[in-house]
């Protein structure tokens, strides 16, 4: 995995960024998403200070990340609960099946 210098443009400013060679396309896509977010914030707020825009974008992305992590945590908990319920159902079915097999195997009194 070799690292190469990649030129990206954020709000018209050019930056050289080190990136693994196989992630260059992803870096360009990420830079495009950042530019879009910065443009959106600038249009909504009319902020001209680039540092202020960057902080606002960072806050937005962090908020979105926290929301997604919370959704993932809730989904994981739901799946864990369902797996637990399924395991309990299977165990009950196995126990019931074992009991029924023992009943069927007992000799009947004549």
C-alpha positions in Angstrom: 0.0 0.0 0.0 1.9 3.1 -1.2 1.0 6.6 -0.3 0.9 9.3 -3.0 0.3 13.0 -3.0 -3.1 13.9 -4.3 -4.2 17.4 -5.3 -7.7 18.3 -4.2 -9.7 21.5 -4.3 -11.8 22.7 -1.4 -13.7 26.0 -2.0 -11.3 26.9 -4.8 -8.2 26.3 -2.6 -5.8 23.6 -3.6 -4.3 21.1 -1.2 -1.9 18.3 -1.5 -3.0 15.3 0.6 -1.3 12.0 1.2 -3.5 9.1 0.3 -3.1 5.4 -0.3 -3.1 4.9 -4.0 -6.1 2.7 -4.0 -8.2 5.3 -2.1 -7.5 8.3 -4.5 -11.0 8.1 -6.1 -12.6 7.9 -2.7 -10.7 11.0 -1.6 -11.9 12.9 -4.6 -15.5 11.9 -3.9 -15.1 12.9 -0.3 -13.7 16.3 -1.3 -16.7 16.8 -3.6 -19.1 16.0 -0.7 -17.2 18.5 1.5 -17.4 21.1 -1.2 -21.1 20.5 -1.6 -21.7 20.8 2.2 -19.6 24.0 2.4 -21.6 25.5 -0.5 -24.9 24.6 1.2 -23.8 26.1 4.5 -22.5 29.2 2.8 -25.8 29.7 0.8 -27.9 29.2 4.0 -25.8 31.3 6.3 -24.0 33.8 4.0 -20.8 33.1 6.0 -17.8 34.3 4.1 -15.0 33.3 6.6 -13.6 30.0 5.4 -12.5 28.9 8.9 -16.1 29.5 10.2 -17.5 27.6 7.3 -15.1 24.7 8.0 -16.2 24.6 11.6 -19.8 24.6 10.7 -19.3 21.8 8.2 -17.4 19.8 10.8 -20.2 20.3 13.3 -22.7 19.2 10.7 -20.8 16.1 9.7 -20.2 15.2 13.4 -23.9 15.5 14.1 -24.8 13.3 11.1 -22.2 10.8 12.2 -23.6 10.7 15.8 -27.1 10.2 14.4 -25.9 7.3 12.2 -24.0 5.7 15.1 -27.1 5.9 17.3 -29.3 4.3 14.5 -26.7 1.6 14.1 -26.6 1.0 17.9 -30.4 0.8 18.0 -30.5 -1.6 15.0 -27.8 -3.7 16.6 -29.7 -3.9 19.9 -32.9 -4.8 18.0 -31.1 -7.6 16.1 -29.5 -8.9 19.3 -32.9 -9.0 21.0 -34.4 -10.9 18.1 -31.5 -13.4 18.0 -31.9 -13.9 21.7 -35.6 -14.5 21.3 -34.9 -16.9 18.4 -32.3 -18.8 20.5 -34.8 -19.2 23.3 -37.5 -20.4 20.9 -35.2 -22.9 19.4 -34.1 -24.2 22.9 -37.7 -24.5 24.0 -38.6 -26.4 20.8 -35.6 -28.8 21.3 -36.6 -29.4 25.0 -40.2 -30.0 24.0 -39.1 -32.3 21.2 -36.9 -34.3 23.6 -39.8 -34.6 26.1 -42.2 -35.7 23.4 -39.7 -38.3 22.2 -39.2 -39.7 25.7 -43.0 -40.0 26.1 -43.3 -41.8 22.8 -40.5 -44.2 23.8 -42.0 -45.2 27.2 -43.6 -48.6 27.2 -47.3 -48.5 27.6 -49.0 -50.5 30.4 -51.3 -53.3 29.3 
